[in-house]
Amino acid sequence: MQKTFTKNIQFSKLIKANGKLKEFNFLKINDQKDNLFTVDVVDERDSRVFFNIKKIDNGWKIIEIPLPKWILENENSFSEIIEEELKQQ
């Protein structure tokens, strides 16, 4: 019996949001058929904010709303970062 393993993609990036550098953590479970990343970040009250980004057409789009404005404003940055990371995989 042959076993196959799929590697999850997990990385963190510092992104300037809301006037501060914030650490965004990205996770893609490769067993899922969707091109979907789960992202988490800490807000100003030290609460963790979770949201998903999905590949739609040729870009990555946030699929949960409402979110804080400082997250939504960085959607293009997230898309670029994800594409860059996937090229390195």
C-alpha positions in Angstrom: 0.0 0.0 0.0 1.4 3.3 -1.0 0.7 6.4 1.1 0.8 9.9 -0.3 1.3 13.0 1.7 0.2 16.5 0.9 2.0 19.4 2.4 0.0 22.2 3.9 1.2 25.7 3.0 1.7 27.9 6.0 3.6 31.2 6.3 3.5 34.6 8.1 4.1 38.1 6.7 4.4 41.5 8.2 2.1 43.9 6.5 1.5 47.6 7.4 -2.2 47.9 8.4 -3.9 50.6 10.3 -0.6 52.5 10.7 1.2 49.6 12.3 3.1 46.5 11.2 0.9 43.5 11.8 1.7 39.8 11.5 -0.7 38.0 9.2 -0.6 34.2 9.3 -1.7 32.3 6.2 -2.7 28.6 6.1 -3.8 26.5 3.1 -4.8 22.9 3.7 -3.9 21.0 0.5 -6.4 18.2 1.1 -9.1 20.7 0.3 -10.1 21.1 -3.4 -10.9 24.8 -3.0 -8.1 27.3 -3.5 -8.7 28.7 0.0 -6.4 30.3 2.6 -7.4 30.9 6.2 -5.7 34.1 7.5 -5.5 35.3 11.1 -4.2 38.5 12.7 -4.4 40.2 16.0 -6.4 43.4 16.3 -5.9 46.4 18.6 -7.6 44.6 21.6 -5.4 41.5 21.2 -8.3 39.5 19.8 -7.6 37.2 16.9 -9.4 38.0 13.7 -9.9 35.1 11.3 -11.0 35.3 7.7 -10.7 33.4 4.4 -9.3 34.3 1.1 -10.4 32.4 -2.0 -9.0 32.3 -5.5 -11.7 33.8 -7.8 -10.9 34.3 -11.4 -7.3 35.4 -11.5 -7.0 37.0 -8.0 -7.5 36.3 -4.4 -10.5 37.8 -2.7 -11.7 38.1 0.9 -14.9 36.1 1.1 -16.0 37.2 4.6 -17.5 40.5 5.3 -17.8 42.5 7.6 -14.2 42.8 8.6 -12.3 45.8 9.9 -11.5 48.4 7.2 -7.8 47.9 7.8 -8.0 44.3 6.7 -10.2 45.0 3.6 -7.8 47.8 2.5 -5.0 45.2 2.2 -6.8 42.7 -0.1 -4.4 43.5 -3.0 -1.4 43.0 -0.8 -2.7 39.6 0.4 -3.2 38.5 -3.2 0.4 39.5 -4.2 1.9 37.8 -1.1 0.0 34.6 -1.7 1.0 34.4 -5.4 4.6 35.1 -4.4 4.6 32.3 -1.8 2.9 29.8 -4.2 5.7 30.4 -6.8 8.3 29.5 -4.2 6.5 26.2 -3.3 
